[in-house]
Amino acid sequence: MKPKKIVVTGGPSTGKTTVIDQIKTLGFSCLHEISRDITLEARNEGVSQLFLSDPLLFSDRLLAGRIEQFKAAESLPKEYVFLDRGIPDIVAYLNGTDIVYGENYRNACTDHCYDLVFIFPPWKAIHSNDNERYEDFEEAKRIHKLLDKTYRQFGYTPITVPQGTVIERTNFILKSLNIN
């Protein structure tokens, strides 16, 4: 039996990764967000912000990596695998631009289905920027709306994770999955 693939998504700086890290400390399989890896690889190639300078190339690399993660998740001998973002995130971000992208993106979303999606809403008190996260809070709110809309277009009903401590948010997700 394949594990249930659980996506944890949301705009930048909403606490997703911190909660994923907490879930991992509890012994669950978690696959990390790969966009920072792609950004850092591009920096090593001399491109400071690949998503800004060549969004389609960035998205192509991200799509290949997320498909690889999806396949890796299916082969893990666990009941649940948590993924920091999913394939529809790519389409959501592209939908927020005027970039024309191929049908392969939508096909990847329909060919690689997750079992459940948790979405973290924008939270001004914890929002911050760094070298890879350049979006301000207004942009984070816009991205949240794009993510929610895109996941719904692909047939998901994202579960909103309420604000709270890392433990409270982790417990919310685990309770929602009937894991105590």
Steps between C-alpha positions, in 0.01 A plus 500: 500500500631842403532763772258791518666805353419810706585843358577789730474823302445872537657829408852592601583536869185339641671239720467199269858384517523545876196276545634246248823490701298437817304221330830346394628503859195287588627228266296570188650504151523855368630624167640852511426801280734490201460852361777634725730225368423605142555866588836420662607283204418789267705736719793265462445534124510880534124574503393682817119442477415241235123533559524871420746480209369183331178387671427226248843340536463519879153346474623223265769406752251518784248284313760231433604507866145484634412209272811324626389569859152367426645176369739474795206549740314211341786261568548585868392223740291734715129559549538877448749716314489877546615721213599865540302626198357306207494510122193733484705765684700547180186563294370741767820706492501503118133603499608805697711614204438567133722206402363254248583148610449158348219255558761270658457697823128433521552140392753453779239623749237257378743209459649535850221525757549558870274363771451817704608863496555728800536870428663756728347848469706819511594608852652846531654436844731228366558630148865572416728527199845356425730444202266244341168640626450843349118526513350764730187430705260634234659268245471211748124565525468503121694173473278341765190577291667359188597180683154447646331564164740275307473205738120531485512504118678164516230353725655546844335659801793651690469486879598831657751466782414755770753733659662372815821359637699250297370223729138617467525513122672161486233349725227652281640322194550169679150514656353575158664177379376312808857451618534549874 
